[in-house]
Amino acid sequence: MQNLLKQYKIDVKYIKDFIDNDPVEIQEVFYRRGEILKNFDNLTWKEVKEFLSIEKELSKYIKKIRQKYPLLYEKIVEPQNEDLKTKLIDIFVAY
């Protein structure tokens, strides 16, 4: 999981370099994000904190992704946002 988080962090760090011309790379970023969300319940608090930090950085680009790739946003990004919201609510309610 740590390797996946590390790669996701790198992808988000450089997302501005390929956001305008590489929808396949954008999809890969959200594929990795989806894999992290699938295993979200198994993350340590440190990993959750790191993931949320990456999410904060990614949020700067969500509007542009939504405008530039509306179908990708609708099918991949938006469902994961809802999944993340649900998981975070579950965590905060449980603790």
Disulfide bonds with the S-S distance in Angstrom:
none
